[in-house]
Amino acid sequence: MKLLSFILSFAVIFSISSCTQLNKTRTIRLAHGLDINHSVHKAMLQMGKTLDSISNGEMIIEIYPNQQLGTERQCLELLQIGSLDMTKVSAAVMENFAPSMKVLGLPFLFRDRKHSFQVLDGPIGKQLLNDGEKYWLKGMGYYDAGSRSFYTKNKPIYSPDDLKGLKIRVQESVTAMKMVTALGGSPTPISWGELYTSLQQGVVDGAENNPPSFYLSRHYEVCKYYSLDEHTVLPDVLIIGTHIWSILTQQEQEWLQIAVDKSVQYQRILWATAEEEALTEVQKAGVEIIRPDKTLFSKRVKNMYEDYKDDKNMYTLIQQIQNTK
């Protein structure tokens, strides 16, 4: 994986000049791993229009979707060495680069969607975005990624007991692996781009993700059971490399942040519609939607919180989030 990442980084350095400025136009290159029909990509297109408008054409964004420049982890590595400007990653992947982000991956941390927005848009969320700067990664905002739930090929999940013996794909996240283990499953990290084939070939028995990702990835063609336990409300994070951020003028930084903020609000509106559409469409395709008793799952992962009692900063952060009204 490290060798592949290095080769990819080396190739990109010579194939694109990051954050180019030609004829007084600043070009920001943004890569992500999602489909062009995803709400995140549509919000990024809107961000580009906003930036072009408020800067009078002095700043533009070029977007590379569908893992054209690598996985989420690889894109973060490209940001760190300055050969890519911006990317979108799940908070679960970000925890490998900014450890405090792992708090967002704790299952059943948020009471509901409203609570999650209050935390992310408030002082705690801003603190987490800034914590990545010492790793050359600056957070700029949170896109809504809904709630993650389990989907499986051959066996419906009504309770944690049903996960026993099943290989469940997870992101490259220690927190996600601990969660699946606590629930009785066998966590198996696999990149998003390889997951469809892995499901087909039986490398894993299922995965966990939000409804739009389940639908747009066409994983419903393989997995016919979707259990909405909604174990994590894990946001996507829009990241810019500090190498790039530091060479932008104050005016350019302000323009870019305005465009990001507007795209965040736009994406959250798109997300709500996409979530409904996704559930409707996968049901039409023959997927059984299961709504299990969530307390059966939350009880099994309770000890994950206690594991952080010896980590004062982390435990305080958990309490602050839980106490946010």
Short mmCIF file of the C-alpha atoms (twelve columns), coordinates in Angstrom:
data_MODEL
# 
_entry.id   MODEL 
# 
loop_
_atom_site.group_PDB 
_atom_site.id 
_atom_site.type_symbol 
_atom_site.label_atom_id 
_atom_site.label_alt_id 
_atom_site.label_comp_id 
_atom_site.label_asym_id 
_atom_site.label_seq_id 
_atom_site.Cartn_x 
_atom_site.Cartn_y 
_atom_site.Cartn_z 
_atom_site.pdbx_PDB_model_num 
ATOM 1   C CA . MET A 1   0.000   0.000   0.000   1 
ATOM 2   C CA . LYS A 2   2.822   2.415   0.938   1 
ATOM 3   C CA . LEU A 3   4.675   1.621   -2.291  1 
ATOM 4   C CA . LEU A 4   1.524   2.168   -4.354  1 
ATOM 5   C CA . SER A 5   0.901   5.446   -2.556  1 
ATOM 6   C CA . PHE A 6   4.460   6.611   -3.228  1 
ATOM 7   C CA . ILE A 7   4.249   5.719   -6.925  1 
ATOM 8   C CA . LEU A 8   0.922   7.515   -7.244  1 
ATOM 9   C CA . SER A 9   2.277   10.567  -5.437  1 
ATOM 10  C CA . PHE A 10  5.379   10.606  -7.654  1 
ATOM 11  C CA . ALA A 11  3.267   10.373  -10.804 1 
ATOM 12  C CA . VAL A 12  0.916   13.142  -9.759  1 
ATOM 13  C CA . ILE A 13  3.762   15.487  -8.873  1 
ATOM 14  C CA . PHE A 14  4.967   15.316  -12.469 1 
ATOM 15  C CA . SER A 15  1.561   15.140  -14.149 1 
ATOM 16  C CA . ILE A 16  -0.087  18.149  -12.523 1 
ATOM 17  C CA . SER A 17  1.217   21.342  -11.016 1 
ATOM 18  C CA . SER A 18  -0.777  21.880  -7.862  1 
ATOM 19  C CA . CYS A 19  -2.535  25.159  -7.207  1 
ATOM 20  C CA . THR A 20  -1.341  26.647  -10.476 1 
ATOM 21  C CA . GLN A 21  -1.653  30.332  -11.221 1 
ATOM 22  C CA . LEU A 22  -1.847  31.159  -14.888 1 
ATOM 23  C CA . ASN A 23  -2.813  34.575  -16.233 1 
ATOM 24  C CA . LYS A 24  -3.622  35.658  -12.655 1 
ATOM 25  C CA . THR A 25  -6.129  32.826  -12.242 1 
ATOM 26  C CA . ARG A 26  -5.590  30.600  -9.206  1 
ATOM 27  C CA . THR A 27  -6.604  26.996  -9.940  1 
ATOM 28  C CA . ILE A 28  -7.386  24.767  -6.960  1 
ATOM 29  C CA . ARG A 29  -7.359  21.039  -7.704  1 
ATOM 30  C CA . LEU A 30  -9.811  19.003  -5.664  1 
ATOM 31  C CA . ALA A 31  -10.023 15.183  -5.759  1 
ATOM 32  C CA . HIS A 32  -12.517 12.814  -4.185  1 
ATOM 33  C CA . GLY A 33  -13.644 9.201   -4.492  1 
ATOM 34  C CA . LEU A 34  -17.383 9.583   -5.027  1 
ATOM 35  C CA . ASP A 35  -19.660 9.235   -8.058  1 
ATOM 36  C CA . ILE A 36  -20.508 12.395  -10.004 1 
ATOM 37  C CA . ASN A 37  -24.190 11.917  -9.109  1 
ATOM 38  C CA . HIS A 38  -23.419 12.096  -5.384  1 
ATOM 39  C CA . SER A 39  -24.586 15.150  -3.435  1 
ATOM 40  C CA . VAL A 40  -20.979 15.881  -2.417  1 
ATOM 41  C CA . HIS A 41  -19.834 16.175  -6.033  1 
ATOM 42  C CA . LYS A 42  -22.821 18.373  -6.889  1 
ATOM 43  C CA . ALA A 43  -22.014 20.598  -3.910  1 
ATOM 44  C CA . MET A 44  -18.414 20.856  -5.085  1 
ATOM 45  C CA . LEU A 45  -19.597 21.973  -8.519  1 
ATOM 46  C CA . GLN A 46  -21.678 24.636  -6.786  1 
ATOM 47  C CA . MET A 47  -18.624 25.618  -4.717  1 
ATOM 48  C CA . GLY A 48  -16.680 26.122  -7.920  1 
ATOM 49  C CA . LYS A 49  -19.403 28.374  -9.367  1 
ATOM 50  C CA . THR A 50  -19.536 30.423  -6.168  1 
ATOM 51  C CA . LEU A 51  -15.757 30.812  -6.042  1 
ATOM 52  C CA . ASP A 52  -15.567 31.833  -9.691  1 
ATOM 53  C CA . SER A 53  -18.329 34.393  -9.136  1 
ATOM 54  C CA . ILE A 54  -17.122 36.064  -5.934  1 
ATOM 55  C CA . SER A 55  -13.505 36.172  -7.148  1 
ATOM 56  C CA . ASN A 56  -14.469 37.535  -10.570 1 
ATOM 57  C CA . GLY A 57  -12.719 34.605  -12.178 1 
ATOM 58  C CA . GLU A 58  -9.499  35.003  -10.202 1 
ATOM 59  C CA . MET A 59  -9.980  31.604  -8.509  1 
ATOM 60  C CA . ILE A 60  -11.383 28.415  -10.009 1 
ATOM 61  C CA . ILE A 61  -11.683 24.787  -8.923  1 
ATOM 62  C CA . GLU A 62  -10.888 21.679  -10.974 1 
ATOM 63  C CA . ILE A 63  -12.562 18.529  -9.630  1 
ATOM 64  C CA . TYR A 64  -11.292 14.955  -10.043 1 
ATOM 65  C CA . PRO A 65  -14.036 12.492  -8.905  1 
ATOM 66  C CA . ASN A 66  -14.257 8.688   -8.759  1 
ATOM 67  C CA . GLN A 67  -10.819 8.074   -7.212  1 
ATOM 68  C CA . GLN A 68  -9.063  9.387   -10.313 1 
ATOM 69  C CA . LEU A 69  -6.138  10.455  -8.124  1 
ATOM 70  C CA . GLY A 70  -6.348  7.647   -5.602  1 
ATOM 71  C CA . THR A 71  -8.177  6.529   -2.483  1 
ATOM 72  C CA . GLU A 72  -9.100  8.910   0.320   1 
ATOM 73  C CA . ARG A 73  -5.959  8.018   2.243   1 
ATOM 74  C CA . GLN A 74  -3.766  8.500   -0.829  1 
ATOM 75  C CA . CYS A 75  -5.340  11.892  -1.535  1 
ATOM 76  C CA . LEU A 76  -4.566  12.996  2.026   1 
ATOM 77  C CA . GLU A 77  -0.961  11.935  1.518   1 
ATOM 78  C CA . LEU A 78  -0.836  13.980  -1.690  1 
ATOM 79  C CA . LEU A 79  -2.092  17.005  0.251   1 
ATOM 80  C CA . GLN A 80  0.604   16.512  2.862   1 
ATOM 81  C CA . ILE A 81  3.405   16.680  0.292   1 
ATOM 82  C CA . GLY A 82  1.786   19.553  -1.591  1 
ATOM 83  C CA . SER A 83  1.009   17.813  -4.886  1 
ATOM 84  C CA . LEU A 84  -2.786  18.097  -4.488  1 
ATOM 85  C CA . ASP A 85  -4.749  21.025  -3.084  1 
ATOM 86  C CA . MET A 86  -8.034  19.786  -1.609  1 
ATOM 87  C CA . THR A 87  -9.925  16.570  -0.995  1 
ATOM 88  C CA . LYS A 88  -12.973 15.157  0.731   1 
ATOM 89  C CA . VAL A 89  -12.558 12.269  3.140   1 
ATOM 90  C CA . SER A 90  -14.653 10.496  5.712   1 
ATOM 91  C CA . ALA A 91  -13.877 11.504  9.290   1 
ATOM 92  C CA . ALA A 92  -13.054 7.807   9.815   1 
ATOM 93  C CA . VAL A 93  -10.116 8.051   7.395   1 
ATOM 94  C CA . MET A 94  -9.086  11.429  8.783   1 
ATOM 95  C CA . GLU A 95  -8.542  9.897   12.234  1 
ATOM 96  C CA . ASN A 96  -5.396  8.219   10.879  1 
ATOM 97  C CA . PHE A 97  -3.921  11.689  10.288  1 
ATOM 98  C CA . ALA A 98  -5.559  13.748  13.073  1 
ATOM 99  C CA . PRO A 99  -6.221  11.373  16.014  1 
ATOM 100 C CA . SER A 100 -8.800  13.581  17.743  1 
ATOM 101 C CA . MET A 101 -11.129 12.994  14.770  1 
ATOM 102 C CA . LYS A 102 -11.682 9.441   15.982  1 
ATOM 103 C CA . VAL A 103 -14.247 10.760  18.450  1 
ATOM 104 C CA . LEU A 104 -16.667 11.269  15.544  1 
ATOM 105 C CA . GLY A 105 -16.500 7.564   14.736  1 
ATOM 106 C CA . LEU A 106 -17.821 6.466   18.113  1 
ATOM 107 C CA . PRO A 107 -21.131 4.641   17.656  1 
ATOM 108 C CA . PHE A 108 -24.325 6.268   18.929  1 
ATOM 109 C CA . LEU A 109 -22.430 9.434   19.926  1 
ATOM 110 C CA . PHE A 110 -25.068 11.823  18.601  1 
ATOM 111 C CA . ARG A 111 -28.689 11.844  19.736  1 
ATOM 112 C CA . ASP A 112 -29.944 12.751  16.255  1 
ATOM 113 C CA . ARG A 113 -29.006 14.690  13.110  1 
ATOM 114 C CA . LYS A 114 -29.802 18.055  14.718  1 
ATOM 115 C CA . HIS A 115 -27.420 17.290  17.582  1 
ATOM 116 C CA . SER A 116 -24.651 16.354  15.149  1 
ATOM 117 C CA . PHE A 117 -24.982 19.664  13.269  1 
ATOM 118 C CA . GLN A 118 -24.917 21.612  16.540  1 
ATOM 119 C CA . VAL A 119 -21.632 19.929  17.437  1 
ATOM 120 C CA . LEU A 120 -19.999 20.101  14.006  1 
ATOM 121 C CA . ASP A 121 -20.961 23.708  13.316  1 
ATOM 122 C CA . GLY A 122 -20.008 24.842  16.814  1 
ATOM 123 C CA . PRO A 123 -16.744 25.268  18.757  1 
ATOM 124 C CA . ILE A 124 -16.097 21.510  19.033  1 
ATOM 125 C CA . GLY A 125 -16.381 20.976  15.293  1 
ATOM 126 C CA . LYS A 126 -14.094 23.925  14.554  1 
ATOM 127 C CA . GLN A 127 -11.542 22.632  17.068  1 
ATOM 128 C CA . LEU A 128 -11.478 19.248  15.320  1 
ATOM 129 C CA . LEU A 129 -11.004 20.894  11.914  1 
ATOM 130 C CA . ASN A 130 -8.006  22.836  13.227  1 
ATOM 131 C CA . ASP A 131 -6.407  19.837  14.935  1 
ATOM 132 C CA . GLY A 132 -5.222  18.476  11.591  1 
ATOM 133 C CA . GLU A 133 -3.011  21.479  10.832  1 
ATOM 134 C CA . LYS A 134 -0.005  20.022  12.633  1 
ATOM 135 C CA . TYR A 135 -0.255  17.166  10.124  1 
ATOM 136 C CA . TRP A 136 -0.350  19.666  7.187   1 
ATOM 137 C CA . LEU A 137 -4.113  19.159  6.777   1 
ATOM 138 C CA . LYS A 138 -6.570  21.979  7.428   1 
ATOM 139 C CA . GLY A 139 -10.270 21.191  7.738   1 
ATOM 140 C CA . MET A 140 -12.644 23.645  6.077   1 
ATOM 141 C CA . GLY A 141 -16.104 22.189  6.662   1 
ATOM 142 C CA . TYR A 142 -18.305 19.155  7.134   1 
ATOM 143 C CA . TYR A 143 -20.546 17.616  4.491   1 
ATOM 144 C CA . ASP A 144 -23.491 15.531  5.660   1 
ATOM 145 C CA . ALA A 145 -22.906 11.810  5.235   1 
ATOM 146 C CA . GLY A 146 -25.984 10.701  7.150   1 
ATOM 147 C CA . SER A 147 -26.016 7.602   9.309   1 
ATOM 148 C CA . ARG A 148 -24.138 4.407   8.565   1 
ATOM 149 C CA . SER A 149 -25.920 1.051   8.786   1 
ATOM 150 C CA . PHE A 150 -25.167 -2.574  7.921   1 
ATOM 151 C CA . TYR A 151 -25.976 -4.232  4.595   1 
ATOM 152 C CA . THR A 152 -25.414 -7.926  3.956   1 
ATOM 153 C CA . LYS A 153 -25.586 -10.532 1.204   1 
ATOM 154 C CA . ASN A 154 -27.152 -13.662 2.634   1 
ATOM 155 C CA . LYS A 155 -28.274 -12.954 6.170   1 
ATOM 156 C CA . PRO A 156 -30.491 -10.156 7.545   1 
ATOM 157 C CA . ILE A 157 -29.265 -8.286  10.636  1 
ATOM 158 C CA . TYR A 158 -31.951 -7.908  13.297  1 
ATOM 159 C CA . SER A 159 -29.613 -7.804  16.310  1 
ATOM 160 C CA . PRO A 160 -25.853 -7.841  17.016  1 
ATOM 161 C CA . ASP A 161 -26.054 -11.627 17.380  1 
ATOM 162 C CA . ASP A 162 -26.729 -11.845 13.645  1 
ATOM 163 C CA . LEU A 163 -23.313 -10.306 12.922  1 
ATOM 164 C CA . LYS A 164 -21.488 -13.191 14.566  1 
ATOM 165 C CA . GLY A 165 -19.109 -14.853 12.111  1 
ATOM 166 C CA . LEU A 166 -19.738 -12.297 9.345   1 
ATOM 167 C CA . LYS A 167 -16.883 -10.475 7.631   1 
ATOM 168 C CA . ILE A 168 -17.904 -6.831  7.436   1 
ATOM 169 C CA . ARG A 169 -16.032 -4.317  5.330   1 
ATOM 170 C CA . VAL A 170 -14.957 -1.213  7.252   1 
ATOM 171 C CA . GLN A 171 -12.951 1.878   6.423   1 
ATOM 172 C CA . GLU A 172 -9.306  2.165   7.456   1 
ATOM 173 C CA . SER A 173 -10.350 3.189   10.950  1 
ATOM 174 C CA . VAL A 174 -9.355  1.630   14.257  1 
ATOM 175 C CA . THR A 175 -12.594 2.953   15.776  1 
ATOM 176 C CA . ALA A 176 -14.716 1.286   13.079  1 
ATOM 177 C CA . MET A 177 -12.873 -1.999  13.557  1 
ATOM 178 C CA . LYS A 178 -13.385 -1.882  17.322  1 
ATOM 179 C CA . MET A 179 -17.088 -1.179  16.819  1 
ATOM 180 C CA . VAL A 180 -17.700 -4.129  14.485  1 
ATOM 181 C CA . THR A 181 -15.716 -6.397  16.808  1 
ATOM 182 C CA . ALA A 182 -17.772 -5.243  19.806  1 
ATOM 183 C CA . LEU A 183 -20.945 -6.027  17.874  1 
ATOM 184 C CA . GLY A 184 -19.746 -9.555  17.116  1 
ATOM 185 C CA . GLY A 185 -18.624 -9.218  13.512  1 
ATOM 186 C CA . SER A 186 -15.222 -9.586  11.889  1 
ATOM 187 C CA . PRO A 187 -14.002 -6.192  10.581  1 
ATOM 188 C CA . THR A 188 -12.225 -6.262  7.221   1 
ATOM 189 C CA . PRO A 189 -10.681 -3.026  5.876   1 
ATOM 190 C CA . ILE A 190 -11.111 -2.786  2.092   1 
ATOM 191 C CA . SER A 191 -10.888 0.291   -0.136  1 
ATOM 192 C CA . TRP A 192 -14.176 1.648   -1.448  1 
ATOM 193 C CA . GLY A 193 -13.234 1.048   -5.067  1 
ATOM 194 C CA . GLU A 194 -12.604 -2.667  -4.446  1 
ATOM 195 C CA . LEU A 195 -15.706 -3.331  -2.355  1 
ATOM 196 C CA . TYR A 196 -18.217 -4.274  -5.076  1 
ATOM 197 C CA . THR A 197 -15.972 -7.052  -6.371  1 
ATOM 198 C CA . SER A 198 -15.130 -8.144  -2.823  1 
ATOM 199 C CA . LEU A 199 -18.839 -8.523  -2.065  1 
ATOM 200 C CA . GLN A 200 -19.420 -10.455 -5.300  1 
ATOM 201 C CA . GLN A 201 -16.544 -12.846 -4.648  1 
ATOM 202 C CA . GLY A 202 -17.412 -13.402 -0.986  1 
ATOM 203 C CA . VAL A 203 -14.272 -11.768 0.388   1 
ATOM 204 C CA . VAL A 204 -16.683 -10.039 2.780   1 
ATOM 205 C CA . ASP A 205 -20.281 -10.848 3.730   1 
ATOM 206 C CA . GLY A 206 -21.405 -7.263  3.993   1 
ATOM 207 C CA . ALA A 207 -20.469 -3.677  4.715   1 
ATOM 208 C CA . GLU A 208 -21.772 -0.575  6.450   1 
ATOM 209 C CA . ASN A 209 -22.583 2.788   4.922   1 
ATOM 210 C CA . ASN A 210 -25.258 5.409   4.382   1 
ATOM 211 C CA . PRO A 211 -28.217 4.974   1.973   1 
ATOM 212 C CA . PRO A 212 -26.943 7.151   -0.935  1 
ATOM 213 C CA . SER A 213 -23.557 5.384   -0.940  1 
ATOM 214 C CA . PHE A 214 -25.264 1.983   -0.813  1 
ATOM 215 C CA . TYR A 215 -27.432 2.992   -3.775  1 
ATOM 216 C CA . LEU A 216 -24.964 4.883   -5.996  1 
ATOM 217 C CA . SER A 217 -22.281 2.193   -5.573  1 
ATOM 218 C CA . ARG A 218 -24.841 -0.381  -6.779  1 
ATOM 219 C CA . HIS A 219 -23.943 -2.587  -3.823  1 
ATOM 220 C CA . TYR A 220 -27.677 -3.327  -3.573  1 
ATOM 221 C CA . GLU A 221 -27.209 -5.563  -6.619  1 
ATOM 222 C CA . VAL A 222 -25.235 -7.929  -4.378  1 
ATOM 223 C CA . CYS A 223 -26.573 -7.196  -0.880  1 
ATOM 224 C CA . LYS A 224 -30.316 -7.651  -0.426  1 
ATOM 225 C CA . TYR A 225 -30.583 -6.813  3.282   1 
ATOM 226 C CA . TYR A 226 -30.180 -3.308  4.710   1 
ATOM 227 C CA . SER A 227 -30.484 -3.000  8.486   1 
ATOM 228 C CA . LEU A 228 -30.950 0.613   9.587   1 
ATOM 229 C CA . ASP A 229 -29.335 0.450   13.011  1 
ATOM 230 C CA . GLU A 230 -27.708 3.839   12.222  1 
ATOM 231 C CA . HIS A 231 -24.710 3.127   14.434  1 
ATOM 232 C CA . THR A 232 -22.635 6.148   13.455  1 
ATOM 233 C CA . VAL A 233 -23.353 9.656   12.208  1 
ATOM 234 C CA . LEU A 234 -19.989 10.123  10.559  1 
ATOM 235 C CA . PRO A 235 -19.492 13.304  8.503   1 
ATOM 236 C CA . ASP A 236 -17.374 13.853  5.443   1 
ATOM 237 C CA . VAL A 237 -14.638 16.445  5.913   1 
ATOM 238 C CA . LEU A 238 -13.436 18.902  3.283   1 
ATOM 239 C CA . ILE A 239 -9.651  19.261  3.666   1 
ATOM 240 C CA . ILE A 240 -7.078  21.627  2.178   1 
ATOM 241 C CA . GLY A 241 -3.342  21.097  2.430   1 
ATOM 242 C CA . THR A 242 -1.534  23.672  4.589   1 
ATOM 243 C CA . HIS A 243 1.124   23.903  1.872   1 
ATOM 244 C CA . ILE A 244 -1.503  25.443  -0.388  1 
ATOM 245 C CA . TRP A 245 -3.396  27.382  2.257   1 
ATOM 246 C CA . SER A 246 -0.227  29.181  3.346   1 
ATOM 247 C CA . ILE A 247 0.464   30.598  -0.123  1 
ATOM 248 C CA . LEU A 248 -3.054  31.913  -0.666  1 
ATOM 249 C CA . THR A 249 -3.562  35.594  0.027   1 
ATOM 250 C CA . GLN A 250 -5.924  36.557  2.841   1 
ATOM 251 C CA . GLN A 251 -8.484  37.569  0.228   1 
ATOM 252 C CA . GLU A 252 -8.175  34.219  -1.544  1 
ATOM 253 C CA . GLN A 253 -8.569  32.381  1.768   1 
ATOM 254 C CA . GLU A 254 -11.741 34.351  2.506   1 
ATOM 255 C CA . TRP A 255 -13.170 33.674  -0.951  1 
ATOM 256 C CA . LEU A 256 -12.484 29.966  -0.649  1 
ATOM 257 C CA . GLN A 257 -13.986 29.684  2.849   1 
ATOM 258 C CA . ILE A 258 -17.143 31.504  1.729   1 
ATOM 259 C CA . ALA A 259 -17.499 29.116  -1.216  1 
ATOM 260 C CA . VAL A 260 -16.977 26.112  1.071   1 
ATOM 261 C CA . ASP A 261 -19.547 27.330  3.621   1 
ATOM 262 C CA . LYS A 262 -22.173 27.862  0.923   1 
ATOM 263 C CA . SER A 263 -21.486 24.424  -0.559  1 
ATOM 264 C CA . VAL A 264 -21.884 22.795  2.873   1 
ATOM 265 C CA . GLN A 265 -25.376 24.232  3.296   1 
ATOM 266 C CA . TYR A 266 -26.299 23.296  -0.283  1 
ATOM 267 C CA . GLN A 267 -25.022 19.735  0.125   1 
ATOM 268 C CA . ARG A 268 -27.046 19.172  3.291   1 
ATOM 269 C CA . ILE A 269 -30.226 20.072  1.416   1 
ATOM 270 C CA . LEU A 270 -29.287 17.735  -1.441  1 
ATOM 271 C CA . TRP A 271 -28.448 14.985  1.042   1 
ATOM 272 C CA . ALA A 272 -31.886 14.867  2.620   1 
ATOM 273 C CA . THR A 273 -33.473 14.300  -0.800  1 
ATOM 274 C CA . ALA A 274 -30.801 11.794  -1.865  1 
ATOM 275 C CA . GLU A 275 -31.338 9.730   1.275   1 
ATOM 276 C CA . GLU A 276 -35.070 9.337   0.628   1 
ATOM 277 C CA . GLU A 277 -34.496 8.542   -3.033  1 
ATOM 278 C CA . ALA A 278 -31.851 5.932   -2.226  1 
ATOM 279 C CA . LEU A 279 -34.066 3.991   0.183   1 
ATOM 280 C CA . THR A 280 -36.951 4.067   -2.282  1 
ATOM 281 C CA . GLU A 281 -34.819 2.850   -5.180  1 
ATOM 282 C CA . VAL A 282 -33.065 0.002   -3.351  1 
ATOM 283 C CA . GLN A 283 -36.446 -1.252  -2.134  1 
ATOM 284 C CA . LYS A 284 -37.668 -1.249  -5.741  1 
ATOM 285 C CA . ALA A 285 -34.602 -3.348  -6.588  1 
ATOM 286 C CA . GLY A 286 -35.623 -5.992  -4.046  1 
ATOM 287 C CA . VAL A 287 -33.668 -4.954  -0.960  1 
ATOM 288 C CA . GLU A 288 -35.354 -5.702  2.349   1 
ATOM 289 C CA . ILE A 289 -35.192 -2.658  4.635   1 
ATOM 290 C CA . ILE A 290 -34.930 -3.688  8.296   1 
ATOM 291 C CA . ARG A 291 -35.475 -1.306  11.210  1 
ATOM 292 C CA . PRO A 292 -34.011 -3.113  14.234  1 
ATOM 293 C CA . ASP A 293 -34.141 -2.112  17.887  1 
ATOM 294 C CA . LYS A 294 -31.140 0.256   18.079  1 
ATOM 295 C CA . THR A 295 -30.753 -0.206  21.834  1 
ATOM 296 C CA . LEU A 296 -29.610 -3.792  21.216  1 
ATOM 297 C CA . PHE A 297 -26.658 -2.377  19.288  1 
ATOM 298 C CA . SER A 298 -25.903 0.632   21.494  1 
ATOM 299 C CA . LYS A 299 -25.648 -1.566  24.615  1 
ATOM 300 C CA . ARG A 300 -22.976 -3.733  22.979  1 
ATOM 301 C CA . VAL A 301 -20.664 -0.791  22.234  1 
ATOM 302 C CA . LYS A 302 -21.029 1.069   25.532  1 
ATOM 303 C CA . ASN A 303 -17.617 -0.081  26.743  1 
ATOM 304 C CA . MET A 304 -15.956 1.742   23.846  1 
ATOM 305 C CA . TYR A 305 -16.573 4.995   25.704  1 
ATOM 306 C CA . GLU A 306 -15.061 3.681   28.910  1 
ATOM 307 C CA . ASP A 307 -11.931 2.646   27.016  1 
ATOM 308 C CA . TYR A 308 -11.072 6.357   26.755  1 
ATOM 309 C CA . LYS A 309 -11.278 7.117   30.478  1 
ATOM 310 C CA . ASP A 310 -7.489  7.123   30.735  1 
ATOM 311 C CA . ASP A 311 -7.242  9.558   27.808  1 
ATOM 312 C CA . LYS A 312 -8.229  12.799  29.517  1 
ATOM 313 C CA . ASN A 313 -8.493  14.904  26.356  1 
ATOM 314 C CA . MET A 314 -10.544 12.324  24.496  1 
ATOM 315 C CA . TYR A 315 -12.862 11.583  27.401  1 
ATOM 316 C CA . THR A 316 -13.463 15.299  27.969  1 
ATOM 317 C CA . LEU A 317 -14.281 15.706  24.286  1 
ATOM 318 C CA . ILE A 318 -16.813 12.872  24.466  1 
ATOM 319 C CA . GLN A 319 -18.490 14.474  27.475  1 
ATOM 320 C CA . GLN A 320 -18.567 17.885  25.805  1 
ATOM 321 C CA . ILE A 321 -20.275 16.394  22.753  1 
ATOM 322 C CA . GLN A 322 -22.805 14.505  24.840  1 
ATOM 323 C CA . ASN A 323 -23.597 17.655  26.841  1 
ATOM 324 C CA . THR A 324 -24.087 19.865  23.774  1 
ATOM 325 C CA . LYS A 325 -27.736 20.987  23.648  1 
# 
